[in-house]
Amino acid sequence: MATVNVHPIATDGDQISQYIQFQTDLYKGNDYFVPPLFIDARNTMLPDKNPAFDFCEAQPFMAFIDGEPVGCITAIINKAANEKTGQKIVRFGMMDFIDNDDVVDALFDAVVKWGKERGMTEMIGPVGFTDMDPEGMLIEGFEEMGTQATIYNYPYYRKHMERLGFEKDADWIEFRMTVPDAIPEKYERIAQIVARKYNLSVKKYTSRKKIAAEYGHAIFELVNEAYADLYGFVALTERQINHYIDQYLGILRLDDVTLIVDGEGTLVAMGIAMPSLSEALRKSGGKMLPFGWYHLLRAVNGHTDVVDLMLIAVKPEYQNKGVNALLFSDLIPRFNANGYKYAESNVELEGNESVQKQWEYFERRQHRRRRAWKKDIESFVL
């Protein structure tokens, strides 16, 4: 039997590039895998590019057989998350591997040893540095096209997690909705009532620079408020907020961004969507050059019939009061005008009934499920 060699990967350009390329090459010929945008995936792994390294420690590993890459995994300690929960957790994420017990065992052995050396007692994953990274192993929906914000993996991954004794820690589910031809009557009625009762109004922008200047920080501060109690979430820092403003607000199609403000102009809710990049990323292989930029630019400009719901957030004091109806009463006509036929919810925790309730007026199907696994390090025997 061939020997599996696992090496820590230096966080420099060449080795990280090989790591990311392996993850794409493993799915060559798969009709449902959506590669990440290579430059974003690379920058996530680099301490000088990702502000999460201010409070995270990480070590990527790659497995080789006879010099050929056969697997990869990254061990992460999110110190802020551990301080919040009082746990000693090493995360694992950004992982892919061939269907081989020895390869998988060797990768997890590397994470266990790395975590133990730093005093960790538990493992969870696959998750990223923060809740803003893709998370959750796909366990249902393997014949569904992925999105740019989620992980795709082969069905055999679950078999290996169960073989190693991992247990469910959390599940996320995803929905595909049919965009209705008109605002559902009940939605429209609720939106009108909520707007009057709480003195709320819709705010739209046509300038990316202006929305960033006036509400950029408020958008991500609202994320901190609305997502505070969600699984694995840690409040975004000032550096992270500035990073996401630069990374995302510059590429959004502003028709697909709706802000809800109160009478004083304070942001109380938001819905941020964007045209699906899935087909464009597949055509480009996740690369901007030589011609990937063309496919991605076409997608950003709306040459797709699928829209991804990226962020929906409502201030805690306005949750469960119908504010979501006000968001979608604005977005639905714009979705129709832009030619979107379907909307992807992206991940939502299976027990988050208040989020799932907002889809009840849409024709929908739950088409994917993904899981975070957990295991005590001390019980990890290979």
N, C-alpha and C positions, 0 to 999 in steps of 0.2 A: 504493500500500500504506500502510495506517495506521501512524503512528509509535508505537513502544512507548516509554513513559517509565517508568523505574525510579527509585523514590524510597526513601531510607532512612526507616524508620518509627521515630518516637520511642517510647520505652518508657513511654508513659503510657496511661491507660485507653481513650481514644477511638480512637486509631489501632490499638492492639493488638486492641481489640474488632472493628474492621473487618477486620483481618487474619484473625482466627479465624473470623469469620462468613463470609468468602469461602471458606474451606476447607470449610465445611459446605454453603454454597449451591452449590458446584461439583458436589456429588453429589446434588442434588435429584432425586428419582425413582429413584435407584439402590437396588435391593433388598438390597444386601449391605454398604453403607457404614454404619459405626457412628460417630456423631459423638462427639467427646470431651465430657466434662463441661466446659461452657464456663468455669466459674469456675476449674477446675484448669488448663485450657489457658492461660487468661489469666495466672494467677499464675505459671506456669512462665516466662513471658516477662518478668516484672517483677523487677528487681534487688532490690527491698525485700521480695519474697515468696519468692524462690527462693535458698536458701543456696549453690547451685552457682555463683552470681555471685561468691562469695568467691575462686574460682580460675578463673573463666571470663570471657571477654570475648565479647560477642555484638552482632550488628547485623542486625535484620530488614529485609528489603526487600520492596516491593510493586511490581508492574508494572501499568501502566494503558494503555488505549487509549481515546482520546477521553473521558478522565475515569472510565472504568469499570474496576474491578479485573479483571485477567486472570491474575494469578499472584502467588505469594509464595514467599520462601525466607529462611532465617536462616543467616547465617555465624556460626560459633562457634569460638573458640580455647579449648580446655580446657588450661590451662597445666600442670595437674598430670599429665594424660595425656602431654603432650609431654615433660615432665621425666622421666617414667617410661620412655618408649621412646626418648628422644633424638631424636625426629623433630620436624619443624616442620610440623604438620598444621593446616589449617583445615577444620573440619567444616561440612557443610551439612545442614540438616534442617528440620522443620516446613514442608515445601514442597508446593505444589500449583500447577497451571497448566493452562491450556487447551491443546489440541493444536495448537500453533502454533510453528514453528521460531524465529521472531523473538522471541517472548516468552521461550521457554526460553533462547535464546542471551543475551538481555539480562539475565536473572536470574543466570545463571552468570557472565557477565562482571562483574556487580556483586560477586559473591563473590570472584572471582579478584583483582580490583583491591583489594578490602578486605584480602584475605589477603596479597597482595604488599606492600602498604603496611606490614604488620606483620612482614615477613620470613618468611612461610610459604612452603614449597616444594611441599607436597603437599595434595591434597583427598581427603576421604573422606565418604561419606554414602549415604543419609540416616541420620544418627544424631542424638541429642539432646545435651544438655549432659553427661549421664552415662549409664551403662548402665541406670539406673533409668527412663529415658525410653523411649518407643516408638522402635524402630529397625528399619531394613531395608525396602527397597522390595519390595512384593509383585510376584512374577514368575510365580507359579503359584497357582491357587485363587481366581480372580476371582469365581466363582459360589458362594463359601462365605461365610457370615456372619462378619464380623470379630469381634474381642473388644475390650473396653475398653482392653486393654493393648497393642494392635498398630495398625499403620498400614494403612489401605486406600488404594489408588490405582488409577487406570485402567490397562488394559494398555498404552496408548500411552506410558507413562512410560519403559518399558524401551527402546523404539525411540529415544527422544531420548538416553538415556544412551549407547547404542551409537553413535549418530550422532556424538556429541561425543567419542568415543574413550575413554570410561571402560571400565575392566576390573573384573572381579570381585575383591573383596577378601575377602569372607566371605559365606557363606550360612547362613541359619537355616531349620530346618524345624519344622513343627507337626503334631501328631497329634490326632485326635479318638478317644477311647476310649469303648467301651460299658462302663458301670459294671456289674460282675458282680453277680449276685444274692447271691453269698456270697463270702467270702474264698477265692481260689484255694488249693487244698490245699497246694501246694508253698510258697506265700507264707506260709501260716500255720505250716508246719513250720519254715521258715527263721527266721521271727520268734521263735518259741519258743527255738530254739537260740541265736540272737544275743542275746536278752534274758538268758539264763542265762550265756552265755560272757563277756559284757562287763558284766554287772550293770547292765543298762539297763532303764528303765521309761518308760511313757507318762505324761505330765503334761497334764491338761486344766484349763481354767478356765471359770467361768461369769460372771466379773466382768472387764470390759474394763479397768477401772481397776487391778485387781490384776495382771493379766497385764502391763500396761504398766509398773507399778511394779517387779515382780519379774523380768521377763525382757525388757522392751522394748529396753534397750540390748544385751542378750545376743543377741537375735534379729538385729539389724543388724550386730553385731560378728561373728556367725557368717557372715552374708552376705559380709563383708569377707574372712574366711578362705577360705570355700568357693569364692568367685568370683574370687579374686585373679589367676588366670592366664587368665581368659576374655577374649575379644576386647574391647578398648576399656575394660576395667574399671579403675576407680581407686577406692581405698578411700574409703568414706563418711567424711566428717568428723563431728565431734561435733555441729555445727550441723545437718548433714543428717540424722543419726540422730534428733535431737530433732524435726526437721521431719516425718520419716516416722512417728515414733511418734504425733505429734499428728494427722497426716493420715489414717493408715490403721488404726491399732489401735482407734480409736473407732468404726469402722463394720463391723468384721469380725463375722461370725457365728461365735461361738467353738466351736460344734460342728465347724466346718470347719478348726479350727486344732489341730494336734497337735505337741506338743513331746516330744522324747526326751531324757532326762537320765540321767547316770551315778549311781553310788551316792552321790556328794557333791552331787548336785543341779546339776551343771554341764551346760549345754545342749550336746548333741553333734549333734543333728539336729532339723529342723523341717519341717513341711509346712503351708503356709498356702494355703488355697483360699477362694473366695468364690462365692456364686451369680452366674451370668452377669448382667451389667447390659446386655447388648447390645440386647435388645428394648426394655428400659426407656429406654435412651438414644435409640433410634430414635423411640419414641413421644413422648419429651419434647423431641426436637431438641437434646439436651444441656443444656437449660435447667432450672433448678429451678422457675422461675415461668412461667406462673401455676399449672400443675398437674403439672409435671414431677416435683416432689417425691413425688407420690402413686405414680407408676409406679416411681420409684427405690426408694422405701421398700418397696413390695411385692416388688421383686426382692431387695433386701437381706434381707428376711424369708423368702426362699426360694420365692417364687411363680414358679419356673422349673424346667425339667427338665435344665438344663445347669449344671455347676459348672466354674469356671475355676481351674486350678492356678497360683497366682500366684508362689509362692516355695517351692522345695524346696532345702534346703541340708543338707549333712552335713560335719562336721569332716573335714579332710583325712586324719587318722589313722584315721578310721572308714569312709572311702570304700571301695567294692568289698568290703564285709564283710557285706552283707545287711541293713544298717540300714534301707534303704528298705522292706524287707518289713515291718518293725516299724511304720513310719509308715502304710503302706496297710492293714495289718491292723486298725489303729484307724479309719482314715478310711472304708474301704469300707462297713462296717455303718452308719456315720453318714450317708454319702451315700445309702444305700438308705432309711434312716429319713426323710431330708429330701426324698425323691422325685426325686433326680437320676438321670437315665438315661444321661447322657453327660458326659464330662469333656474339657475342652480343655487341652492341654499348654502352650499359648503357646510362645514361641520357644525353641529350643535349637539350638546350633551343630551343623551337619550332621556334623562329625567327633567330636562328644562322645558316643562309644559307651557310656560308663558311664551317662550319663543315659538314652539310648535303650534300654539293656538293661533298665531297670526296667519298661518297658511290655510286655515279651515275654510276660507271662502274661495280658495283656488283649486282647480283640478290639479292633482298632484299624485306622485308616487314616491315612496321611500325606496331608494335604489342602491344605496351604499351604507355599509356599517364598518366602523373601524374601532380598534381597541388599543388601549394602553395596558401593558402587563406589569405585574409586580412580583418581586421575590426577595426574601431575606438573603443577604449575602452569605451569612453563616451556614445556611442550608444549601448553598450552591456547591454541589459536589460533582466534579467531572471525572 
